[in-house]
Amino acid sequence: MITFKRTHSAVVAAVLALSLAACGSSDTASHAANGEAGPAAVPQVDTGWAVGTDDDGAFQLKRQLNQLTLAYSLAPGSDGPRATVRASVFPCMNGEGNEMAEESFTPIDDESGQIMTVRDRIDSVIGRVASKCRIPEEVRTDITAGFDGKYFSTDSQRAAISGS
């Protein structure tokens, strides 16, 4: 009888362990097996485009969509204005923590040419962080939605910094 009770206890423990393991999704389990953060670790947030200035007087447009943050800034400088586009990812989803890519450039006076330059730089920095991190395609494409409208509606603020 004692052997039967021990066998029964071992079987019950094994069934409980298997049922608990089955509760996790296969996606979460595969992330854990690879040492990656699971989907639950990705923030589910969309801040929309925020407009502001930093402590140094630089103009900023910034948006976070889930784990990807995109920022455009325009700062006054001794040689004229300087624009910077930055993409950062947290968490990286490849188990490496954070990734960031940034490009700085001198803005041009032509508005249509300027927006094309900014869009090209945005694509470049997003592509660089995406090559190191797994970012869902819809996040990569959706994060720029509304940028052009915010960019043109802030024309007077950008002109005040660029001196034009």
SEMARDO-486755 format. One line per 8 residues: number of its first residue (from 1); for each residue x, y, z of N, C-alpha, C, O. Coordinates in steps of 0.1 Angstrom, whole numbers, m for minus. Layout:
REM SEMARDO-486755
NUM	X,Y,Z,X,Y,Z,X,Y,Z,X,Y,Z | ...
END
This chain:
REM SEMARDO-486755
1	8,m12,0,0,0,0,9,13,0,5,23,m7 | 20,12,7,28,24,8,34,27,m6,35,39,m10 | 37,17,m13,43,19,m27,32,25,m36,35,34,m44 | 19,21,m34,9,26,m42,7,41,m39,5,49,m48 | 7,45,m26,5,59,m23,17,68,m28,14,79,m33 | 29,63,m28,40,70,m33,39,72,m48,42,82,m54 | 35,61,m55,34,61,m69,22,71,m73,24,78,m82 | 12,70,m65,0,79,m68,4,94,m66,1,102,m74
9	12,97,m56,17,110,m53,26,115,m65,26,126,m69 | 35,106,m69,44,110,m80,36,112,m93,40,122,m100 | 26,104,m96,18,106,m108,11,120,m107,10,127,m117 | 5,122,m95,m3,135,m93,7,147,m95,3,157,m102 | 19,146,m90,29,157,m91,33,159,m106,34,170,m110 | 35,148,m113,38,149,m127,27,155,m135,30,163,m144 | 15,151,m132,3,157,m140,2,172,m137,m1,180,m146 | 4,176,m124,3,190,m121,14,198,m128,12,209,m133
17	26,192,m128,37,199,m135,35,201,m150,37,211,m156 | 29,190,m156,26,191,m170,15,201,m173,15,209,m183 | 5,201,m164,m6,211,m166,m2,225,m165,m7,234,m172 | 7,228,m155,13,241,m153,21,245,m165,20,257,m170 | 29,236,m171,37,239,m182,28,242,m194,32,251,m203 | 17,236,m195,8,238,m207,1,251,m206,m4,256,m216 | 0,257,m194,m7,270,m193,0,281,m201,m6,290,m206 | 14,281,m202,21,291,m209,19,289,m224,18,278,m229
25	19,300,m232,17,299,m246,30,294,m252,41,296,m246 | 29,288,m264,41,283,m270,50,294,m274,62,293,m275 | 44,306,m277,52,318,m281,60,322,m269,72,325,m270 | 54,323,m257,61,327,m245,72,317,m242,83,320,m238 | 69,304,m243,78,294,m240,90,294,m250,102,293,m246 | 88,297,m263,99,298,m272,108,310,m269,120,309,m271 | 101,321,m265,109,333,m261,118,330,m249,130,333,m249 | 112,323,m239,120,319,m227,131,310,m231,142,311,m225
33	129,301,m240,139,291,m243,151,298,m251,162,294,m250 | 148,309,m258,158,316,m265,164,327,m257,173,334,m262 | 160,329,m244,165,340,m236,160,353,m240,166,363,m236 | 149,354,m247,143,366,m251,132,370,m242,126,362,m235 | 128,383,m242,117,388,m234,104,383,m242,104,384,m254 | 94,379,m235,82,375,m241,73,386,m245,76,398,m241 | 62,384,m252,53,394,m256,48,403,m245,45,414,m247 | 46,396,m233,41,404,m222,51,415,m217,47,424,m211
41	64,414,m221,74,424,m217,73,436,m226,80,446,m223 | 67,435,m237,66,446,m247,55,456,m242,44,452,m240 | 59,469,m240,49,479,m236,39,480,m247,42,481,m259 | 26,481,m243,15,483,m253,11,498,m251,1,501,m244 | 18,507,m258,15,521,m256,16,528,m270,24,524,m278 | 8,538,m271,9,547,m283,7,561,m277,m4,565,m274 | 18,569,m277,18,582,m271,13,593,m281,9,604,m277 | 12,589,m294,9,599,m304,21,609,m304,31,607,m297
49	20,618,m313,31,628,m315,31,639,m305,21,646,m304 | 41,639,m296,42,650,m286,52,661,m292,62,658,m298 | 48,673,m290,56,685,m294,61,692,m282,53,695,m273 | 74,696,m282,79,703,m271,93,708,m273,98,707,m284 | 99,713,m263,113,718,m263,120,712,m251,114,709,m241 | 133,709,m252,141,704,m241,147,716,m234,144,728,m237 | 155,713,m223,161,724,m215,170,733,m223,172,744,m219 | 176,728,m234,185,736,m242,178,744,m252,185,751,m260
57	165,743,m253,157,751,m263,156,743,m276,151,749,m286 | 159,731,m277,158,723,m289,143,720,m291,136,715,m281 | 138,721,m303,124,717,m306,124,702,m308,133,696,m314 | 113,696,m303,112,681,m304,99,676,m308,88,682,m304 | 98,666,m317,87,658,m320,90,644,m316,101,639,m320 | 81,638,m308,85,625,m303,72,616,m302,61,621,m299 | 74,603,m305,63,594,m304,69,580,m300,79,576,m304 | 61,573,m291,64,559,m287,53,551,m292,41,554,m289
65	56,540,m299,46,530,m303,52,516,m298,61,511,m304 | 46,511,m288,50,499,m281,65,500,m277,68,509,m270 | 74,492,m282,88,493,m278,96,502,m286,108,504,m282 | 91,508,m296,99,517,m305,95,532,m302,84,536,m302 | 106,540,m300,104,554,m298,112,561,m309,123,558,m313 | 105,571,m315,110,579,m326,110,593,m322,100,598,m317 | 121,600,m325,122,615,m321,129,622,m332,139,618,m338 | 124,634,m334,130,644,m343,133,656,m335,124,661,m328
73	145,662,m336,148,674,m328,155,684,m337,163,680,m346 | 153,697,m335,159,707,m342,165,717,m331,158,723,m323 | 178,718,m331,185,726,m321,193,738,m327,199,736,m338 | 193,749,m321,201,760,m326,216,757,m323,219,750,m313 | 224,762,m332,239,759,m330,247,771,m335,241,781,m341 | 259,772,m332,268,783,m336,269,783,m351,271,794,m356 | 268,772,m358,269,772,m372,256,771,m379,255,768,m391 | 245,773,m372,232,772,m377,224,761,m370,230,754,m362
81	212,758,m375,204,748,m368,210,734,m372,216,732,m382 | 207,724,m363,211,711,m365,199,702,m362,193,703,m351 | 196,693,m371,184,684,m369,190,670,m366,201,666,m370 | 182,663,m357,186,649,m353,174,641,m354,163,644,m349 | 175,629,m359,165,619,m359,170,607,m351,181,602,m354 | 162,602,m342,166,591,m333,155,580,m332,144,584,m330 | 159,568,m333,150,556,m330,156,548,m319,168,545,m319 | 148,545,m309,153,536,m298,143,526,m295,131,527,m297
89	148,514,m291,140,503,m289,142,498,m275,154,495,m271 | 132,496,m267,132,489,m254,119,482,m251,109,489,m252 | 119,469,m249,130,460,m249,133,456,m264,125,457,m272 | 145,451,m266,150,448,m279,144,435,m285,143,434,m297 | 139,426,m276,133,414,m280,143,404,m286,139,392,m289 | 156,407,m286,166,397,m290,174,394,m278,185,388,m279 | 170,398,m266,177,395,m254,189,404,m252,197,401,m243 | 190,415,m259,202,423,m258,199,437,m251,207,445,m251
97	187,439,m245,184,451,m238,179,462,m247,169,460,m254 | 186,473,m248,182,485,m256,190,486,m269,202,482,m269 | 184,492,m279,192,496,m291,188,510,m295,176,514,m292 | 197,518,m300,194,532,m304,202,535,m317,214,531,m318 | 196,542,m326,203,547,m338,199,562,m339,188,566,m337 | 209,570,m344,207,584,m345,215,590,m357,225,585,m360 | 208,599,m363,215,606,m374,213,621,m373,201,626,m370 | 223,629,m374,222,643,m373,226,649,m387,234,644,m394
105	220,660,m390,222,667,m403,218,681,m403,211,686,m393 | 223,689,m412,219,703,m413,206,704,m422,206,699,m433 | 196,710,m416,184,711,m424,185,720,m436,193,730,m435 | 178,718,m446,178,727,m458,166,736,m457,156,733,m450 | 166,747,m465,156,757,m465,143,752,m472,132,756,m468 | 144,744,m482,133,740,m490,124,730,m482,129,719,m478 | 112,734,m478,103,726,m470,100,712,m476,101,702,m468 | 97,711,m488,94,698,m494,107,689,m494,106,677,m492
113	118,695,m497,131,688,m497,134,684,m483,140,673,m480 | 131,692,m473,134,690,m459,126,678,m454,132,669,m448 | 113,677,m457,105,666,m452,110,653,m458,109,643,m452 | 114,653,m471,119,641,m477,132,637,m471,134,625,m469 | 140,646,m467,153,643,m460,150,637,m446,156,627,m442 | 141,643,m439,137,638,m426,131,624,m427,135,615,m419 | 122,622,m437,116,608,m439,127,598,m442,127,587,m437 | 137,601,m450,148,592,m454,156,589,m441,160,577,m439
121	159,599,m433,166,597,m421,158,588,m411,164,579,m404 | 145,590,m410,137,582,m401,137,567,m406,139,558,m398 | 136,565,m419,136,551,m424,150,545,m421,151,533,m418 | 161,553,m422,174,548,m420,176,543,m405,181,532,m402 | 172,552,m396,174,549,m382,165,537,m377,169,529,m369 | 153,537,m382,144,526,m379,149,513,m385,149,502,m378 | 154,513,m397,160,502,m403,172,496,m395,174,484,m394 | 181,506,m390,192,501,m382,189,495,m369,195,485,m366
129	179,500,m362,175,493,m349,168,480,m352,169,471,m345 | 160,480,m363,153,468,m367,162,457,m371,158,445,m370 | 174,460,m376,183,450,m380,189,443,m368,194,432,m369 | 189,449,m357,194,444,m344,183,438,m335,186,430,m326 | 171,443,m337,160,439,m328,148,435,m336,146,439,m347 | 141,426,m330,128,422,m336,117,431,m333,112,432,m321 | 113,439,m343,102,449,m341,91,445,m351,94,443,m363 | 79,443,m346,68,439,m355,67,449,m367,68,461,m365
137	64,444,m379,64,452,m391,53,463,m389,56,475,m394 | 42,461,m383,31,471,m382,36,482,m373,32,494,m375 | 44,480,m363,50,490,m355,60,499,m363,60,511,m362 | 68,492,m371,78,499,m379,71,509,m389,76,520,m391 | 60,504,m395,53,513,m405,44,523,m398,42,534,m403 | 37,519,m387,27,528,m381,33,539,m373,26,549,m371 | 45,538,m368,51,548,m360,52,562,m367,51,572,m360 | 53,562,m380,55,575,m387,41,581,m390,41,592,m395
145	30,574,m388,17,580,m391,15,593,m384,17,594,m372 | 11,603,m392,9,616,m386,21,625,m385,19,637,m381 | 33,620,m388,45,628,m386,44,641,m395,47,652,m391 | 41,639,m408,41,650,m418,31,661,m413,35,673,m413 | 20,658,m408,10,668,m403,16,675,m391,14,688,m391 | 22,668,m382,28,675,m370,40,684,m375,42,695,m369 | 47,678,m384,59,686,m388,55,699,m395,61,709,m391 | 45,699,m403,41,711,m410,33,720,m401,34,733,m402
153	26,715,m391,19,723,m382,28,730,m372,23,740,m365 | 40,726,m371,50,732,m361,60,741,m369,70,744,m364 | 56,745,m381,65,753,m389,70,766,m382,82,769,m383 | 61,773,m375,65,785,m369,75,783,m357,84,790,m355 | 73,772,m350,82,768,m339,96,765,m345,106,769,m339 | 96,757,m356,109,753,m362,116,765,m368,128,767,m367 | 108,774,m374,113,787,m380,120,795,m369,130,802,m372 | 114,796,m357,120,804,m347,134,799,m343,142,807,m339
161	136,786,m343,149,780,m340,159,781,m351,170,784,m349 | 154,779,m363,163,779,m375,166,794,m380,175,796,m388 | 159,803,m374,161,817,m378,156,821,m392,161,831,m397 | 147,814,m397,142,817,m410,128,823,m410,122,827,m420
END
